[in-house]
Amino acid sequence: MKKTIHLSGIIIKHEKLIQITLNTPENIYIAEATNPYANYYGRSPRKATPNSIFLFTKRFHFLEEIMNMAVGIEKCLLERINIASALIESGGKQFAAIRIKNFPDYSQLIKLQKCLTAQGIIFLDKVTLEEEVKAIINKHFVLTELEEQFYIDQLEDHKGYFITDQPLSSLAFEKKIKQIRNNGNCRLFDAVQGKIIIDGKIHELIRIFSEKIDIELLKCLRTEFYRL
C-alpha cells in the first residue's frame, strides 16, 4: 500500500545563477537558476516563469527557522511557494540564502522581501559568484512511497527519488550519470544527489526529473546506477 511520508533532507546541485535586479526598498542580492534540469531540456535557458530563486542573507537560517518564519508570510504568497534554506558555495566561500520555488511572478518578489524583513531576516546587498556554483538546499520533502526505497514527490511535479547505499563525490556521480545517459537503456532524465534522514539514519538519495516519471524509470536508473 502506498503511503505518504514527510522527511527533511538536502538536495545538492550545480547551478548557473544570474542576478535579478529589482527596485526594492533595501538593496538585496537576488539570483535565479538559469538552466534548471539542463540535462533534460538541453543547455539553453528556458525563461517563462521564475525558476529557483535565491535571496542572499547575512547569516545562515536553519530550515526550521525558515519554516517558522514562513508562517508570517502573507497567505496569498505562502500558498503558492516552496521555501527552503540554502548554502551557495562559490570561489571557496559559502553564502547563506533562502531558496524560493513556484513563485508566481517577479513583481511579487518585493512583497516577499518585505514579509521576510518583517520576520527579522537581514539580506546581503552584494555577492560575487563564479559562473557555476554548488547549491546545497535544505528542504522539507512530502513523498509517496511507491515501493521500498522508491518515491514520487507530492509537492513538485515530475520528480521521483530512489535511495542508494553508494556515497559518491560530485565528480564520480556526474561520471556515472553520464555513462547511464550514453548507455540509453533508460528514458531521458535529469539527476542530482541528495540526502534524507529516515528513522535517525542518513541515506544517500538520487532525485530524478522527468516529465514521464514513474516507478519503471526509477528502477531502470537504479539498476544501471549499481551495474556501472
C-alpha positions as CSV (number, residue, x, y, z in Angstrom):
1,M,0.0,0.0,0.0
2,K,1.3,3.4,-1.0
3,K,1.9,5.8,1.9
4,T,2.8,9.5,2.2
5,I,5.8,10.4,4.3
6,H,7.3,13.7,5.5
7,L,11.1,14.0,5.7
8,S,13.8,16.6,5.9
9,G,16.9,16.4,3.8
10,I,19.2,18.1,1.3
11,I,19.5,18.3,-2.5
12,I,22.9,19.1,-3.9
13,K,23.0,20.8,-7.3
14,H,25.5,22.6,-9.5
15,E,23.8,25.7,-10.9
16,K,24.4,28.7,-13.0
17,L,22.9,31.7,-11.2
18,I,22.2,35.2,-12.6
19,Q,21.3,38.3,-10.6
20,I,17.7,39.6,-10.7
21,T,17.7,43.4,-10.4
22,L,14.6,44.8,-8.6
23,N,13.8,48.2,-7.3
24,T,13.4,47.1,-3.7
25,P,13.1,49.3,-0.6
26,E,16.5,47.9,0.5
27,N,19.3,46.8,-1.8
28,I,19.3,43.0,-1.7
29,Y,21.1,40.4,-3.9
30,I,18.6,38.1,-5.6
31,A,19.7,35.4,-8.1
32,E,18.0,32.8,-10.2
33,A,19.0,29.5,-11.6
34,T,19.2,29.9,-15.4
35,N,19.2,26.2,-16.6
36,P,17.1,24.0,-14.2
37,Y,17.1,20.4,-15.4
38,A,19.6,21.3,-18.1
39,N,20.4,17.6,-18.9
40,Y,16.7,17.0,-19.6
41,Y,15.7,20.1,-21.6
42,G,19.1,20.9,-23.0
43,R,21.6,23.7,-22.2
44,S,19.5,26.6,-23.5
45,P,17.9,28.8,-20.8
46,R,14.1,28.3,-20.5
47,K,12.7,31.7,-19.4
48,A,9.0,31.9,-18.9
49,T,8.1,31.9,-15.2
50,P,10.6,32.3,-12.2
51,N,12.7,29.2,-11.6
52,S,14.7,28.6,-8.4
53,I,15.2,32.0,-6.8
54,F,17.8,32.7,-4.1
55,L,17.6,35.6,-1.7
56,F,21.0,36.0,-0.1
57,T,21.0,36.6,3.7
58,K,23.6,37.9,6.2
59,R,23.6,34.7,8.2
60,F,22.5,31.1,7.6
61,H,19.0,30.2,8.7
62,F,18.1,26.6,9.5
63,L,15.2,25.0,7.8
64,E,13.1,25.1,11.0
65,E,13.7,28.8,11.2
66,I,12.7,29.4,7.7
67,M,9.5,27.3,8.0
68,N,8.6,29.1,11.2
69,M,9.1,32.5,9.6
70,A,7.1,31.4,6.6
71,V,4.0,31.4,8.9
72,G,4.4,35.2,9.0
73,I,4.4,35.4,5.2
74,E,1.1,36.7,3.7
75,K,-1.2,33.8,3.0
76,C,-1.6,34.6,-0.7
77,L,2.2,34.1,-1.2
78,L,2.7,31.2,1.2
79,E,0.1,29.0,-0.5
80,R,2.0,29.3,-3.8
81,I,5.6,29.0,-2.9
82,N,8.1,26.3,-1.9
83,I,10.6,27.8,0.6
84,A,13.9,26.2,1.8
85,S,17.2,27.1,3.4
86,A,20.3,27.1,1.2
87,L,24.1,27.4,1.2
88,I,25.8,28.5,-2.0
89,E,29.4,27.5,-2.4
90,S,31.5,29.6,-4.8
91,G,35.1,30.5,-5.0
92,G,36.0,28.7,-1.8
93,K,33.4,30.7,0.1
94,Q,29.9,29.9,1.4
95,F,26.9,32.2,1.2
96,A,23.6,31.8,3.0
97,A,20.4,32.1,1.1
98,I,16.7,31.4,1.2
99,R,15.6,29.4,-1.8
100,I,12.1,30.0,-3.3
101,K,10.4,27.9,-5.9
102,N,7.0,28.0,-7.6
103,F,6.9,31.8,-7.3
104,P,4.0,33.4,-9.2
105,D,5.9,36.3,-10.8
106,Y,8.9,38.5,-10.4
107,S,6.8,41.6,-9.3
108,Q,5.8,39.7,-6.2
109,L,9.4,39.4,-5.0
110,I,9.3,42.9,-3.4
111,K,6.3,41.9,-1.3
112,L,8.1,38.7,-0.3
113,Q,11.2,40.6,0.7
114,K,9.1,42.9,2.8
115,C,7.5,39.9,4.5
116,L,10.8,38.3,5.3
117,T,12.4,41.5,6.5
118,A,9.4,41.9,8.9
119,Q,10.3,38.5,10.3
120,G,13.8,39.6,11.1
121,I,15.7,38.5,8.0
122,I,18.8,40.6,7.2
123,F,19.7,40.4,3.5
124,L,23.0,40.9,1.7
125,D,23.2,43.6,-0.9
126,K,26.3,42.3,-2.8
127,V,27.6,38.8,-3.6
128,T,30.3,37.8,-6.1
129,L,29.7,34.4,-7.6
130,E,31.5,32.2,-10.1
131,E,29.8,31.2,-13.3
132,E,28.7,27.9,-11.8
133,V,28.1,27.4,-8.1
134,K,27.3,24.5,-5.8
135,A,23.8,24.8,-4.2
136,I,23.0,22.8,-1.1
137,I,19.3,23.0,-0.4
138,N,17.9,22.0,3.0
139,K,14.2,21.3,2.4
140,H,11.1,19.5,3.5
141,F,10.0,16.6,1.4
142,V,6.5,15.2,1.1
143,L,6.8,11.9,-0.8
144,T,4.6,9.0,-1.8
145,E,6.5,5.7,-1.2
146,L,5.8,3.6,-4.4
147,E,7.9,0.7,-3.2
148,E,10.6,0.4,-0.5
149,Q,13.3,3.0,-1.4
150,F,11.4,4.4,-4.4
151,Y,9.4,7.7,-4.1
152,I,7.4,10.3,-6.0
153,D,7.3,13.9,-4.9
154,Q,3.9,15.3,-3.8
155,L,4.9,19.0,-3.9
156,E,6.8,19.2,-7.1
157,D,5.8,17.8,-10.5
158,H,7.9,15.3,-12.5
159,K,10.2,14.4,-9.6
160,G,11.0,10.9,-8.2
161,Y,13.6,9.5,-5.9
162,F,15.5,6.4,-5.1
163,I,17.8,5.5,-2.2
164,T,21.3,4.1,-2.8
165,D,24.0,2.9,-0.4
166,Q,26.7,4.3,-2.7
167,P,28.1,7.6,-1.4
168,L,29.9,9.3,-4.3
169,S,31.8,12.6,-4.9
170,S,30.2,15.1,-7.2
171,L,32.7,14.2,-10.0
172,A,32.1,10.4,-9.6
173,F,28.3,10.9,-9.6
174,E,28.4,13.0,-12.7
175,K,30.6,10.5,-14.5
176,K,28.3,7.6,-13.6
177,I,25.1,9.6,-14.6
178,K,26.8,10.4,-18.0
179,Q,27.5,6.7,-18.5
180,I,23.9,5.9,-17.9
181,R,22.7,8.6,-20.3
182,N,25.1,7.4,-23.0
183,N,24.0,3.7,-22.4
184,G,20.5,4.6,-23.4
185,N,18.6,1.8,-21.6
186,C,16.5,4.3,-19.6
187,R,14.3,7.2,-20.7
188,L,15.6,10.8,-20.8
189,F,16.1,12.2,-17.3
190,D,18.0,14.8,-15.2
191,A,19.6,13.7,-11.9
192,V,21.0,15.3,-8.8
193,Q,22.3,14.0,-5.5
194,G,20.7,14.4,-2.1
195,K,20.5,13.0,1.4
196,I,17.5,12.3,3.7
197,I,17.1,11.2,7.3
198,I,14.8,8.2,7.9
199,D,14.5,6.8,11.4
200,G,17.5,8.8,12.5
201,K,19.8,7.4,9.8
202,I,21.2,9.4,6.8
203,H,20.5,7.8,3.4
204,E,22.0,8.7,0.0
205,L,19.3,9.9,-2.3
206,I,19.1,10.4,-6.1
207,R,16.5,12.8,-7.3
208,I,15.2,12.2,-10.9
209,F,13.4,14.7,-13.0
210,S,11.4,13.5,-16.0
211,E,8.1,14.6,-17.5
212,K,7.3,10.8,-17.7
213,I,8.4,9.9,-14.2
214,D,7.2,6.5,-12.9
215,I,8.4,3.5,-10.9
216,E,9.7,1.8,-14.1
217,L,12.1,4.7,-14.9
218,L,13.3,4.9,-11.3
219,K,14.0,1.1,-11.2
220,C,15.7,1.3,-14.6
221,L,18.0,4.1,-13.4
222,R,18.9,2.4,-10.1
223,T,19.7,-0.9,-11.8
224,E,22.0,1.0,-14.2
225,F,23.5,3.0,-11.3
226,Y,24.5,-0.2,-9.5
227,R,25.6,-2.0,-12.7
228,L,28.0,0.7,-13.6
